[in-house]
Amino acid sequence: MSLCIGERHAQLVGTWLTDVHECIAELRQNPNVKPEGDAAVYGTADMLPSDILEDVLRSYVDIKMSVKPKL
């Protein structure tokens, strides 16, 4: 798991920790449940040819890491 924390996250840490603990408890009670939904997108990267994956990831990083001008 990776986690990015910014200055505005301090007010959400308590809620996030509660959610994490609830998820862990659920996984321990149901270890054979397979994830559904958008989480499967990350596993798809392993199936793409490396040249396509590199282009997709570079585009994604370019978009996410671009600096927006101050208004």
PDB file of N, CA, C, O and CB in Angstrom:
ATOM      1  N   MET A   1       0.850  -1.154   0.000  1.00  0.00           N
ATOM      2  CA  MET A   1       0.000   0.000   0.000  1.00  0.00           C
ATOM      3  C   MET A   1       0.903   1.226   0.000  1.00  0.00           C
ATOM      4  O   MET A   1       1.902   1.275   0.718  1.00  0.00           O
ATOM      5  CB  MET A   1      -0.971  -0.007   1.215  1.00  0.00           C
ATOM      6  N   SER A   2       0.551   2.189  -0.792  1.00  0.00           N
ATOM      7  CA  SER A   2       1.261   3.458  -0.709  1.00  0.00           C
ATOM      8  C   SER A   2       0.281   4.510  -0.235  1.00  0.00           C
ATOM      9  O   SER A   2      -0.927   4.393  -0.439  1.00  0.00           O
ATOM     10  CB  SER A   2       1.895   3.855  -2.078  1.00  0.00           C
ATOM     11  N   LEU A   3       0.808   5.519   0.390  1.00  0.00           N
ATOM     12  CA  LEU A   3      -0.038   6.518   1.006  1.00  0.00           C
ATOM     13  C   LEU A   3       0.586   7.888   0.822  1.00  0.00           C
ATOM     14  O   LEU A   3       1.740   8.110   1.187  1.00  0.00           O
ATOM     15  CB  LEU A   3      -0.257   6.211   2.496  1.00  0.00           C
ATOM     16  N   CYS A   4      -0.167   8.785   0.267  1.00  0.00           N
ATOM     17  CA  CYS A   4       0.277  10.172   0.124  1.00  0.00           C
ATOM     18  C   CYS A   4      -0.468  11.011   1.149  1.00  0.00           C
ATOM     19  O   CYS A   4      -1.697  10.963   1.218  1.00  0.00           O
ATOM     20  CB  CYS A   4       0.033  10.709  -1.330  1.00  0.00           C
ATOM     21  N   ILE A   5       0.254  11.767   1.932  1.00  0.00           N
ATOM     22  CA  ILE A   5      -0.370  12.583   2.962  1.00  0.00           C
ATOM     23  C   ILE A   5      -0.026  14.040   2.708  1.00  0.00           C
ATOM     24  O   ILE A   5       1.135  14.403   2.522  1.00  0.00           O
ATOM     25  CB  ILE A   5       0.086  12.146   4.378  1.00  0.00           C
ATOM     26  N   GLY A   6      -1.055  14.858   2.703  1.00  0.00           N
ATOM     27  CA  GLY A   6      -0.893  16.292   2.522  1.00  0.00           C
ATOM     28  C   GLY A   6      -1.396  17.040   3.741  1.00  0.00           C
ATOM     29  O   GLY A   6      -1.898  16.442   4.694  1.00  0.00           O
ATOM     30  N   GLU A   7      -1.257  18.333   3.698  1.00  0.00           N
ATOM     31  CA  GLU A   7      -1.618  19.163   4.856  1.00  0.00           C
ATOM     32  C   GLU A   7      -3.099  19.072   5.225  1.00  0.00           C
ATOM     33  O   GLU A   7      -3.454  19.302   6.381  1.00  0.00           O
ATOM     34  CB  GLU A   7      -1.260  20.605   4.579  1.00  0.00           C
ATOM     35  N   ARG A   8      -3.952  18.750   4.289  1.00  0.00           N
ATOM     36  CA  ARG A   8      -5.390  18.692   4.562  1.00  0.00           C
ATOM     37  C   ARG A   8      -5.840  17.319   5.060  1.00  0.00           C
ATOM     38  O   ARG A   8      -7.004  17.144   5.421  1.00  0.00           O
ATOM     39  CB  ARG A   8      -6.164  19.057   3.314  1.00  0.00           C
ATOM     40  N   HIS A   9      -4.947  16.363   5.081  1.00  0.00           N
ATOM     41  CA  HIS A   9      -5.321  15.016   5.503  1.00  0.00           C
ATOM     42  C   HIS A   9      -5.411  14.865   7.026  1.00  0.00           C
ATOM     43  O   HIS A   9      -6.017  13.907   7.508  1.00  0.00           O
ATOM     44  CB  HIS A   9      -4.325  14.022   4.956  1.00  0.00           C
ATOM     45  N   ALA A  10      -4.832  15.771   7.778  1.00  0.00           N
ATOM     46  CA  ALA A  10      -4.824  15.647   9.240  1.00  0.00           C
ATOM     47  C   ALA A  10      -6.234  15.486   9.799  1.00  0.00           C
ATOM     48  O   ALA A  10      -6.445  14.734  10.750  1.00  0.00           O
ATOM     49  CB  ALA A  10      -4.154  16.867   9.872  1.00  0.00           C
ATOM     50  N   GLN A  11      -7.183  16.180   9.221  1.00  0.00           N
ATOM     51  CA  GLN A  11      -8.555  16.101   9.719  1.00  0.00           C
ATOM     52  C   GLN A  11      -9.246  14.784   9.368  1.00  0.00           C
ATOM     53  O   GLN A  11     -10.318  14.491   9.899  1.00  0.00           O
ATOM     54  CB  GLN A  11      -9.360  17.250   9.171  1.00  0.00           C
ATOM     55  N   LEU A  12      -8.651  13.993   8.486  1.00  0.00           N
ATOM     56  CA  LEU A  12      -9.266  12.739   8.046  1.00  0.00           C
ATOM     57  C   LEU A  12      -8.598  11.482   8.595  1.00  0.00           C
ATOM     58  O   LEU A  12      -9.101  10.378   8.386  1.00  0.00           O
ATOM     59  CB  LEU A  12      -9.254  12.682   6.561  1.00  0.00           C
ATOM     60  N   VAL A  13      -7.483  11.631   9.285  1.00  0.00           N
ATOM     61  CA  VAL A  13      -6.707  10.469   9.719  1.00  0.00           C
ATOM     62  C   VAL A  13      -7.526   9.549  10.617  1.00  0.00           C
ATOM     63  O   VAL A  13      -7.460   8.330  10.460  1.00  0.00           O
ATOM     64  CB  VAL A  13      -5.448  10.920  10.451  1.00  0.00           C
ATOM     65  N   GLY A  14      -8.287  10.093  11.541  1.00  0.00           N
ATOM     66  CA  GLY A  14      -9.097   9.260  12.445  1.00  0.00           C
ATOM     67  C   GLY A  14     -10.095   8.406  11.685  1.00  0.00           C
ATOM     68  O   GLY A  14     -10.221   7.210  11.945  1.00  0.00           O
ATOM     69  N   THR A  15     -10.805   9.019  10.746  1.00  0.00           N
ATOM     70  CA  THR A  15     -11.780   8.292   9.936  1.00  0.00           C
ATOM     71  C   THR A  15     -11.087   7.240   9.088  1.00  0.00           C
ATOM     72  O   THR A  15     -11.574   6.116   8.965  1.00  0.00           O
ATOM     73  CB  THR A  15     -12.570   9.257   9.042  1.00  0.00           C
ATOM     74  N   TRP A  16      -9.949   7.601   8.501  1.00  0.00           N
ATOM     75  CA  TRP A  16      -9.203   6.661   7.658  1.00  0.00           C
ATOM     76  C   TRP A  16      -8.752   5.452   8.471  1.00  0.00           C
ATOM     77  O   TRP A  16      -8.881   4.314   8.019  1.00  0.00           O
ATOM     78  CB  TRP A  16      -7.985   7.356   7.018  1.00  0.00           C
ATOM     79  N   LEU A  17      -8.221   5.695   9.672  1.00  0.00           N
ATOM     80  CA  LEU A  17      -7.769   4.579  10.505  1.00  0.00           C
ATOM     81  C   LEU A  17      -8.925   3.664  10.900  1.00  0.00           C
ATOM     82  O   LEU A  17      -8.771   2.443  10.924  1.00  0.00           O
ATOM     83  CB  LEU A  17      -7.076   5.106  11.758  1.00  0.00           C
ATOM     84  N   THR A  18     -10.070   4.244  11.205  1.00  0.00           N
ATOM     85  CA  THR A  18     -11.252   3.437  11.512  1.00  0.00           C
ATOM     86  C   THR A  18     -11.607   2.553  10.318  1.00  0.00           C
ATOM     87  O   THR A  18     -11.879   1.363  10.480  1.00  0.00           O
ATOM     88  CB  THR A  18     -12.451   4.342  11.890  1.00  0.00           C
ATOM     89  N   ASP A  19     -11.604   3.140   9.115  1.00  0.00           N
ATOM     90  CA  ASP A  19     -11.908   2.375   7.899  1.00  0.00           C
ATOM     91  C   ASP A  19     -10.909   1.244   7.683  1.00  0.00           C
ATOM     92  O   ASP A  19     -11.298   0.133   7.324  1.00  0.00           O
ATOM     93  CB  ASP A  19     -11.915   3.299   6.681  1.00  0.00           C
ATOM     94  N   VAL A  20      -9.633   1.518   7.897  1.00  0.00           N
ATOM     95  CA  VAL A  20      -8.599   0.497   7.707  1.00  0.00           C
ATOM     96  C   VAL A  20      -8.810  -0.652   8.687  1.00  0.00           C
ATOM     97  O   VAL A  20      -8.732  -1.820   8.306  1.00  0.00           O
ATOM     98  CB  VAL A  20      -7.187   1.105   7.887  1.00  0.00           C
ATOM     99  N   HIS A  21      -9.076  -0.322   9.947  1.00  0.00           N
ATOM    100  CA  HIS A  21      -9.303  -1.375  10.943  1.00  0.00           C
ATOM    101  C   HIS A  21     -10.537  -2.216  10.600  1.00  0.00           C
ATOM    102  O   HIS A  21     -10.523  -3.435  10.766  1.00  0.00           O
ATOM    103  CB  HIS A  21      -9.462  -0.755  12.341  1.00  0.00           C
ATOM    104  N   GLU A  22     -11.599  -1.568  10.123  1.00  0.00           N
ATOM    105  CA  GLU A  22     -12.801  -2.307   9.724  1.00  0.00           C
ATOM    106  C   GLU A  22     -12.515  -3.217   8.527  1.00  0.00           C
ATOM    107  O   GLU A  22     -12.999  -4.348   8.477  1.00  0.00           O
ATOM    108  CB  GLU A  22     -13.942  -1.329   9.385  1.00  0.00           C
ATOM    109  N   CYS A  23     -11.741  -2.732   7.575  1.00  0.00           N
ATOM    110  CA  CYS A  23     -11.390  -3.544   6.405  1.00  0.00           C
ATOM    111  C   CYS A  23     -10.549  -4.748   6.801  1.00  0.00           C
ATOM    112  O   CYS A  23     -10.768  -5.852   6.303  1.00  0.00           O
ATOM    113  CB  CYS A  23     -10.637  -2.700   5.375  1.00  0.00           C
ATOM    114  N   ILE A  24      -9.598  -4.541   7.687  1.00  0.00           N
ATOM    115  CA  ILE A  24      -8.747  -5.643   8.134  1.00  0.00           C
ATOM    116  C   ILE A  24      -9.587  -6.704   8.853  1.00  0.00           C
ATOM    117  O   ILE A  24      -9.408  -7.902   8.634  1.00  0.00           O
ATOM    118  CB  ILE A  24      -7.625  -5.120   9.065  1.00  0.00           C
ATOM    119  N   ALA A  25     -10.504  -6.250   9.712  1.00  0.00           N
ATOM    120  CA  ALA A  25     -11.376  -7.199  10.418  1.00  0.00           C
ATOM    121  C   ALA A  25     -12.223  -7.996   9.427  1.00  0.00           C
ATOM    122  O   ALA A  25     -12.394  -9.205   9.579  1.00  0.00           O
ATOM    123  CB  ALA A  25     -12.290  -6.455  11.419  1.00  0.00           C
ATOM    124  N   GLU A  26     -12.747  -7.315   8.420  1.00  0.00           N
ATOM    125  CA  GLU A  26     -13.564  -7.984   7.403  1.00  0.00           C
ATOM    126  C   GLU A  26     -12.739  -9.017   6.630  1.00  0.00           C
ATOM    127  O   GLU A  26     -13.215 -10.120   6.365  1.00  0.00           O
ATOM    128  CB  GLU A  26     -14.163  -6.949   6.431  1.00  0.00           C
ATOM    129  N   LEU A  27     -11.513  -8.661   6.272  1.00  0.00           N
ATOM    130  CA  LEU A  27     -10.650  -9.591   5.541  1.00  0.00           C
ATOM    131  C   LEU A  27     -10.275 -10.798   6.391  1.00  0.00           C
ATOM    132  O   LEU A  27     -10.189 -11.918   5.886  1.00  0.00           O
ATOM    133  CB  LEU A  27      -9.387  -8.880   5.071  1.00  0.00           C
ATOM    134  N   ARG A  28     -10.057 -10.571   7.663  1.00  0.00           N
ATOM    135  CA  ARG A  28      -9.729 -11.699   8.546  1.00  0.00           C
ATOM    136  C   ARG A  28     -10.910 -12.642   8.706  1.00  0.00           C
ATOM    137  O   ARG A  28     -10.724 -13.855   8.804  1.00  0.00           O
ATOM    138  CB  ARG A  28      -9.284 -11.192   9.917  1.00  0.00           C
ATOM    139  N   GLN A  29     -12.127 -12.099   8.733  1.00  0.00           N
ATOM    140  CA  GLN A  29     -13.317 -12.934   8.858  1.00  0.00           C
ATOM    141  C   GLN A  29     -13.652 -13.653   7.556  1.00  0.00           C
ATOM    142  O   GLN A  29     -14.282 -14.711   7.576  1.00  0.00           O
ATOM    143  CB  GLN A  29     -14.498 -12.091   9.297  1.00  0.00           C
ATOM    144  N   ASN A  30     -13.235 -13.085   6.424  1.00  0.00           N
ATOM    145  CA  ASN A  30     -13.568 -13.634   5.103  1.00  0.00           C
ATOM    146  C   ASN A  30     -12.319 -13.694   4.214  1.00  0.00           C
ATOM    147  O   ASN A  30     -12.238 -12.971   3.221  1.00  0.00           O
ATOM    148  CB  ASN A  30     -14.671 -12.779   4.422  1.00  0.00           C
ATOM    149  N   PRO A  31     -11.361 -14.534   4.553  1.00  0.00           N
ATOM    150  CA  PRO A  31     -10.081 -14.543   3.816  1.00  0.00           C
ATOM    151  C   PRO A  31     -10.182 -15.010   2.363  1.00  0.00           C
ATOM    152  O   PRO A  31      -9.258 -14.774   1.584  1.00  0.00           O
ATOM    153  CB  PRO A  31      -9.107 -15.423   4.532  1.00  0.00           C
ATOM    154  N   ASN A  32     -11.278 -15.664   1.982  1.00  0.00           N
ATOM    155  CA  ASN A  32     -11.391 -16.179   0.619  1.00  0.00           C
ATOM    156  C   ASN A  32     -12.161 -15.262  -0.326  1.00  0.00           C
ATOM    157  O   ASN A  32     -12.376 -15.613  -1.486  1.00  0.00           O
ATOM    158  CB  ASN A  32     -12.050 -17.516   0.646  1.00  0.00           C
ATOM    159  N   VAL A  33     -12.575 -14.099   0.154  1.00  0.00           N
ATOM    160  CA  VAL A  33     -13.315 -13.158  -0.688  1.00  0.00           C
ATOM    161  C   VAL A  33     -12.337 -12.478  -1.646  1.00  0.00           C
ATOM    162  O   VAL A  33     -11.272 -12.017  -1.238  1.00  0.00           O
ATOM    163  CB  VAL A  33     -14.073 -12.098   0.181  1.00  0.00           C
ATOM    164  N   LYS A  34     -12.714 -12.424  -2.920  1.00  0.00           N
ATOM    165  CA  LYS A  34     -11.871 -11.783  -3.926  1.00  0.00           C
ATOM    166  C   LYS A  34     -12.319 -10.337  -4.120  1.00  0.00           C
ATOM    167  O   LYS A  34     -13.517 -10.056  -4.084  1.00  0.00           O
ATOM    168  CB  LYS A  34     -11.926 -12.558  -5.270  1.00  0.00           C
ATOM    169  N   PRO A  35     -11.369  -9.406  -4.327  1.00  0.00           N
ATOM    170  CA  PRO A  35     -11.742  -8.008  -4.522  1.00  0.00           C
ATOM    171  C   PRO A  35     -12.550  -7.799  -5.797  1.00  0.00           C
ATOM    172  O   PRO A  35     -12.356  -8.497  -6.792  1.00  0.00           O
ATOM    173  CB  PRO A  35     -10.502  -7.141  -4.555  1.00  0.00           C
ATOM    174  N   GLU A  36     -13.448  -6.836  -5.753  1.00  0.00           N
ATOM    175  CA  GLU A  36     -14.259  -6.470  -6.908  1.00  0.00           C
ATOM    176  C   GLU A  36     -14.154  -4.965  -7.108  1.00  0.00           C
ATOM    177  O   GLU A  36     -13.701  -4.247  -6.217  1.00  0.00           O
ATOM    178  CB  GLU A  36     -15.746  -6.910  -6.722  1.00  0.00           C
ATOM    179  N   GLY A  37     -14.568  -4.492  -8.266  1.00  0.00           N
ATOM    180  CA  GLY A  37     -14.614  -3.056  -8.515  1.00  0.00           C
ATOM    181  C   GLY A  37     -13.344  -2.538  -9.156  1.00  0.00           C
ATOM    182  O   GLY A  37     -12.670  -3.264  -9.888  1.00  0.00           O
ATOM    183  N   ASP A  38     -13.017  -1.289  -8.886  1.00  0.00           N
ATOM    184  CA  ASP A  38     -11.892  -0.614  -9.534  1.00  0.00           C
ATOM    185  C   ASP A  38     -10.529  -1.153  -9.128  1.00  0.00           C
ATOM    186  O   ASP A  38      -9.541  -0.914  -9.822  1.00  0.00           O
ATOM    187  CB  ASP A  38     -11.947   0.841  -9.232  1.00  0.00           C
ATOM    188  N   ALA A  39     -10.461  -1.874  -8.021  1.00  0.00           N
ATOM    189  CA  ALA A  39      -9.171  -2.394  -7.572  1.00  0.00           C
ATOM    190  C   ALA A  39      -8.535  -3.299  -8.625  1.00  0.00           C
ATOM    191  O   ALA A  39      -7.311  -3.406  -8.701  1.00  0.00           O
ATOM    192  CB  ALA A  39      -9.338  -3.159  -6.260  1.00  0.00           C
ATOM    193  N   ALA A  40      -9.365  -3.946  -9.430  1.00  0.00           N
ATOM    194  CA  ALA A  40      -8.847  -4.853 -10.456  1.00  0.00           C
ATOM    195  C   ALA A  40      -8.044  -4.118 -11.523  1.00  0.00           C
ATOM    196  O   ALA A  40      -7.260  -4.743 -12.238  1.00  0.00           O
ATOM    197  CB  ALA A  40      -9.990  -5.607 -11.109  1.00  0.00           C
ATOM    198  N   VAL A  41      -8.219  -2.825 -11.643  1.00  0.00           N
ATOM    199  CA  VAL A  41      -7.489  -2.041 -12.643  1.00  0.00           C
ATOM    200  C   VAL A  41      -5.983  -2.161 -12.429  1.00  0.00           C
ATOM    201  O   VAL A  41      -5.225  -2.236 -13.396  1.00  0.00           O
ATOM    202  CB  VAL A  41      -7.916  -0.563 -12.587  1.00  0.00           C
ATOM    203  N   TYR A  42      -5.549  -2.181 -11.185  1.00  0.00           N
ATOM    204  CA  TYR A  42      -4.118  -2.246 -10.906  1.00  0.00           C
ATOM    205  C   TYR A  42      -3.519  -3.567 -11.357  1.00  0.00           C
ATOM    206  O   TYR A  42      -2.369  -3.601 -11.796  1.00  0.00           O
ATOM    207  CB  TYR A  42      -3.862  -2.041  -9.426  1.00  0.00           C
ATOM    208  N   GLY A  43      -4.264  -4.644 -11.258  1.00  0.00           N
ATOM    209  CA  GLY A  43      -3.780  -5.937 -11.711  1.00  0.00           C
ATOM    210  C   GLY A  43      -3.661  -6.026 -13.220  1.00  0.00           C
ATOM    211  O   GLY A  43      -2.901  -6.843 -13.739  1.00  0.00           O
ATOM    212  N   THR A  44      -4.404  -5.195 -13.925  1.00  0.00           N
ATOM    213  CA  THR A  44      -4.380  -5.198 -15.382  1.00  0.00           C
ATOM    214  C   THR A  44      -3.024  -4.769 -15.918  1.00  0.00           C
ATOM    215  O   THR A  44      -2.616  -5.205 -16.995  1.00  0.00           O
ATOM    216  CB  THR A  44      -5.466  -4.287 -15.929  1.00  0.00           C
ATOM    217  N   ALA A  45      -2.328  -3.927 -15.186  1.00  0.00           N
ATOM    218  CA  ALA A  45      -1.025  -3.439 -15.651  1.00  0.00           C
ATOM    219  C   ALA A  45      -0.068  -4.587 -15.938  1.00  0.00           C
ATOM    220  O   ALA A  45       0.784  -4.483 -16.820  1.00  0.00           O
ATOM    221  CB  ALA A  45      -0.410  -2.500 -14.616  1.00  0.00           C
ATOM    222  N   ASP A  46      -0.204  -5.665 -15.205  1.00  0.00           N
ATOM    223  CA  ASP A  46       0.681  -6.816 -15.402  1.00  0.00           C
ATOM    224  C   ASP A  46       0.407  -7.523 -16.721  1.00  0.00           C
ATOM    225  O   ASP A  46       1.251  -8.279 -17.203  1.00  0.00           O
ATOM    226  CB  ASP A  46       0.528  -7.798 -14.253  1.00  0.00           C
ATOM    227  N   MET A  47      -0.764  -7.287 -17.310  1.00  0.00           N
ATOM    228  CA  MET A  47      -1.139  -7.982 -18.537  1.00  0.00           C
ATOM    229  C   MET A  47      -0.800  -7.187 -19.798  1.00  0.00           C
ATOM    230  O   MET A  47      -0.862  -7.730 -20.901  1.00  0.00           O
ATOM    231  CB  MET A  47      -2.613  -8.289 -18.515  1.00  0.00           C
ATOM    232  N   LEU A  48      -0.447  -5.916 -19.653  1.00  0.00           N
ATOM    233  CA  LEU A  48      -0.169  -5.078 -20.829  1.00  0.00           C
ATOM    234  C   LEU A  48       1.253  -5.274 -21.329  1.00  0.00           C
ATOM    235  O   LEU A  48       2.154  -5.516 -20.526  1.00  0.00           O
ATOM    236  CB  LEU A  48      -0.402  -3.603 -20.500  1.00  0.00           C
ATOM    237  N   PRO A  49       1.475  -5.175 -22.632  1.00  0.00           N
ATOM    238  CA  PRO A  49       2.842  -5.192 -23.159  1.00  0.00           C
ATOM    239  C   PRO A  49       3.622  -4.006 -22.589  1.00  0.00           C
ATOM    240  O   PRO A  49       3.057  -2.932 -22.385  1.00  0.00           O
ATOM    241  CB  PRO A  49       2.838  -5.149 -24.721  1.00  0.00           C
ATOM    242  N   SER A  50       4.900  -4.195 -22.335  1.00  0.00           N
ATOM    243  CA  SER A  50       5.692  -3.180 -21.637  1.00  0.00           C
ATOM    244  C   SER A  50       5.708  -1.826 -22.344  1.00  0.00           C
ATOM    245  O   SER A  50       5.693  -0.795 -21.672  1.00  0.00           O
ATOM    246  CB  SER A  50       7.102  -3.668 -21.475  1.00  0.00           C
ATOM    247  N   ASP A  51       5.738  -1.796 -23.684  1.00  0.00           N
ATOM    248  CA  ASP A  51       5.781  -0.502 -24.374  1.00  0.00           C
ATOM    249  C   ASP A  51       4.466   0.263 -24.202  1.00  0.00           C
ATOM    250  O   ASP A  51       4.479   1.484 -24.044  1.00  0.00           O
ATOM    251  CB  ASP A  51       6.078  -0.705 -25.869  1.00  0.00           C
ATOM    252  N   ILE A  52       3.346  -0.435 -24.231  1.00  0.00           N
ATOM    253  CA  ILE A  52       2.047   0.215 -24.019  1.00  0.00           C
ATOM    254  C   ILE A  52       1.922   0.658 -22.570  1.00  0.00           C
ATOM    255  O   ILE A  52       1.462   1.767 -22.298  1.00  0.00           O
ATOM    256  CB  ILE A  52       0.882  -0.738 -24.392  1.00  0.00           C
ATOM    257  N   LEU A  53       2.328  -0.195 -21.641  1.00  0.00           N
ATOM    258  CA  LEU A  53       2.259   0.142 -20.230  1.00  0.00           C
ATOM    259  C   LEU A  53       3.089   1.392 -19.932  1.00  0.00           C
ATOM    260  O   LEU A  53       2.653   2.269 -19.186  1.00  0.00           O
ATOM    261  CB  LEU A  53       2.739  -1.037 -19.376  1.00  0.00           C
ATOM    262  N   GLU A  54       4.272   1.466 -20.511  1.00  0.00           N
ATOM    263  CA  GLU A  54       5.129   2.635 -20.284  1.00  0.00           C
ATOM    264  C   GLU A  54       4.446   3.911 -20.781  1.00  0.00           C
ATOM    265  O   GLU A  54       4.470   4.929 -20.090  1.00  0.00           O
ATOM    266  CB  GLU A  54       6.492   2.451 -20.990  1.00  0.00           C
ATOM    267  N   ASP A  55       3.844   3.869 -21.957  1.00  0.00           N
ATOM    268  CA  ASP A  55       3.136   5.048 -22.484  1.00  0.00           C
ATOM    269  C   ASP A  55       1.972   5.451 -21.584  1.00  0.00           C
ATOM    270  O   ASP A  55       1.780   6.633 -21.298  1.00  0.00           O
ATOM    271  CB  ASP A  55       2.623   4.771 -23.902  1.00  0.00           C
ATOM    272  N   VAL A  56       1.205   4.473 -21.144  1.00  0.00           N
ATOM    273  CA  VAL A  56       0.052   4.754 -20.277  1.00  0.00           C
ATOM    274  C   VAL A  56       0.515   5.365 -18.957  1.00  0.00           C
ATOM    275  O   VAL A  56      -0.030   6.373 -18.509  1.00  0.00           O
ATOM    276  CB  VAL A  56      -0.763   3.464 -20.012  1.00  0.00           C
ATOM    277  N   LEU A  57       1.519   4.753 -18.340  1.00  0.00           N
ATOM    278  CA  LEU A  57       1.998   5.257 -17.057  1.00  0.00           C
ATOM    279  C   LEU A  57       2.639   6.631 -17.171  1.00  0.00           C
ATOM    280  O   LEU A  57       2.460   7.468 -16.287  1.00  0.00           O
ATOM    281  CB  LEU A  57       2.985   4.288 -16.461  1.00  0.00           C
ATOM    282  N   ARG A  58       3.376   6.876 -18.236  1.00  0.00           N
ATOM    283  CA  ARG A  58       3.967   8.210 -18.425  1.00  0.00           C
ATOM    284  C   ARG A  58       2.880   9.272 -18.577  1.00  0.00           C
ATOM    285  O   ARG A  58       2.984  10.359 -18.009  1.00  0.00           O
ATOM    286  CB  ARG A  58       4.891   8.222 -19.662  1.00  0.00           C
ATOM    287  N   SER A  59       1.849   8.957 -19.335  1.00  0.00           N
ATOM    288  CA  SER A  59       0.739   9.898 -19.505  1.00  0.00           C
ATOM    289  C   SER A  59       0.044  10.159 -18.176  1.00  0.00           C
ATOM    290  O   SER A  59      -0.287  11.299 -17.853  1.00  0.00           O
ATOM    291  CB  SER A  59      -0.271   9.363 -20.534  1.00  0.00           C
ATOM    292  N   TYR A  60      -0.173   9.106 -17.416  1.00  0.00           N
ATOM    293  CA  TYR A  60      -0.828   9.240 -16.113  1.00  0.00           C
ATOM    294  C   TYR A  60       0.004  10.124 -15.181  1.00  0.00           C
ATOM    295  O   TYR A  60      -0.524  11.040 -14.550  1.00  0.00           O
ATOM    296  CB  TYR A  60      -1.051   7.850 -15.475  1.00  0.00           C
ATOM    297  N   VAL A  61       1.287   9.848 -15.101  1.00  0.00           N
ATOM    298  CA  VAL A  61       2.159  10.629 -14.233  1.00  0.00           C
ATOM    299  C   VAL A  61       2.213  12.084 -14.695  1.00  0.00           C
ATOM    300  O   VAL A  61       2.196  12.993 -13.865  1.00  0.00           O
ATOM    301  CB  VAL A  61       3.572  10.023 -14.206  1.00  0.00           C
ATOM    302  N   ASP A  62       2.276  12.314 -15.991  1.00  0.00           N
ATOM    303  CA  ASP A  62       2.281  13.686 -16.509  1.00  0.00           C
ATOM    304  C   ASP A  62       1.041  14.447 -16.060  1.00  0.00           C
ATOM    305  O   ASP A  62       1.126  15.613 -15.675  1.00  0.00           O
ATOM    306  CB  ASP A  62       2.365  13.680 -18.040  1.00  0.00           C
ATOM    307  N   ILE A  63      -0.094  13.791 -16.111  1.00  0.00           N
ATOM    308  CA  ILE A  63      -1.346  14.445 -15.712  1.00  0.00           C
ATOM    309  C   ILE A  63      -1.378  14.671 -14.198  1.00  0.00           C
ATOM    310  O   ILE A  63      -1.702  15.766 -13.741  1.00  0.00           O
ATOM    311  CB  ILE A  63      -2.565  13.597 -16.151  1.00  0.00           C
ATOM    312  N   LYS A  64      -1.047  13.655 -13.437  1.00  0.00           N
ATOM    313  CA  LYS A  64      -1.133  13.751 -11.975  1.00  0.00           C
ATOM    314  C   LYS A  64      -0.079  14.677 -11.385  1.00  0.00           C
ATOM    315  O   LYS A  64      -0.324  15.316 -10.361  1.00  0.00           O
ATOM    316  CB  LYS A  64      -0.995  12.378 -11.358  1.00  0.00           C
ATOM    317  N   MET A  65       1.062  14.759 -12.000  1.00  0.00           N
ATOM    318  CA  MET A  65       2.161  15.536 -11.423  1.00  0.00           C
ATOM    319  C   MET A  65       2.265  16.956 -11.987  1.00  0.00           C
ATOM    320  O   MET A  65       3.159  17.709 -11.603  1.00  0.00           O
ATOM    321  CB  MET A  65       3.461  14.814 -11.653  1.00  0.00           C
ATOM    322  N   SER A  66       1.357  17.322 -12.893  1.00  0.00           N
ATOM    323  CA  SER A  66       1.433  18.669 -13.429  1.00  0.00           C
ATOM    324  C   SER A  66       1.058  19.687 -12.356  1.00  0.00           C
ATOM    325  O   SER A  66       0.170  19.450 -11.537  1.00  0.00           O
ATOM    326  CB  SER A  66       0.518  18.814 -14.652  1.00  0.00           C
ATOM    327  N   VAL A  67       1.734  20.797 -12.376  1.00  0.00           N
ATOM    328  CA  VAL A  67       1.501  21.849 -11.381  1.00  0.00           C
ATOM    329  C   VAL A  67       0.477  22.816 -11.936  1.00  0.00           C
ATOM    330  O   VAL A  67       0.650  23.375 -13.019  1.00  0.00           O
ATOM    331  CB  VAL A  67       2.823  22.594 -11.012  1.00  0.00           C
ATOM    332  N   LYS A  68      -0.583  23.004 -11.184  1.00  0.00           N
ATOM    333  CA  LYS A  68      -1.631  23.922 -11.611  1.00  0.00           C
ATOM    334  C   LYS A  68      -1.264  25.331 -11.159  1.00  0.00           C
ATOM    335  O   LYS A  68      -0.762  25.523 -10.052  1.00  0.00           O
ATOM    336  CB  LYS A  68      -3.017  23.497 -11.042  1.00  0.00           C
ATOM    337  N   PRO A  69      -1.519  26.318 -12.022  1.00  0.00           N
ATOM    338  CA  PRO A  69      -1.176  27.688 -11.631  1.00  0.00           C
ATOM    339  C   PRO A  69      -2.066  28.180 -10.502  1.00  0.00           C
ATOM    340  O   PRO A  69      -3.240  27.818 -10.418  1.00  0.00           O
ATOM    341  CB  PRO A  69      -1.290  28.629 -12.827  1.00  0.00           C
ATOM    342  N   LYS A  70      -1.494  29.013  -9.631  1.00  0.00           N
ATOM    343  CA  LYS A  70      -2.269  29.619  -8.554  1.00  0.00           C
ATOM    344  C   LYS A  70      -3.228  30.626  -9.138  1.00  0.00           C
ATOM    345  O   LYS A  70      -2.878  31.381 -10.045  1.00  0.00           O
ATOM    346  CB  LYS A  70      -1.351  30.284  -7.510  1.00  0.00           C
ATOM    347  N   LEU A  71      -4.417  30.636  -8.626  1.00  0.00           N
ATOM    348  CA  LEU A  71      -5.416  31.596  -9.089  1.00  0.00           C
ATOM    349  C   LEU A  71      -5.467  32.791  -8.185  1.00  0.00           C
ATOM    350  O   LEU A  71      -6.253  33.709  -8.418  1.00  0.00           O
ATOM    351  CB  LEU A  71      -6.785  30.956  -9.173  1.00  0.00           C
TER     352      LEU A  71
END
